[in-house]
């Protein structure tokens, strides 16, 4: 991220169904280049012992730099 850019933004509101599944809106899937067969990782952030947010990212981004990627998000949320 460079100076002056927003760190976090609300991309969409989704609803979990009775089977625990959510659907990513088509526009987001296209924008982020994810589709069938693509692996996604879910990371969680905790505040005061409770999960306060979940972060969805491409699994290929998990090369040991997760903390560096998530740090700006966590700082913004806290």
Buried (B, 14 or more C-beta within 10 A) or exposed (E): EEEEEEEEEEEEEEEEEEEEEEEBEEEBBEEBEBEEEEEEEEBEBEEEEEEEBEBBBEEEEEEEEBEEBBEEBBEEBE
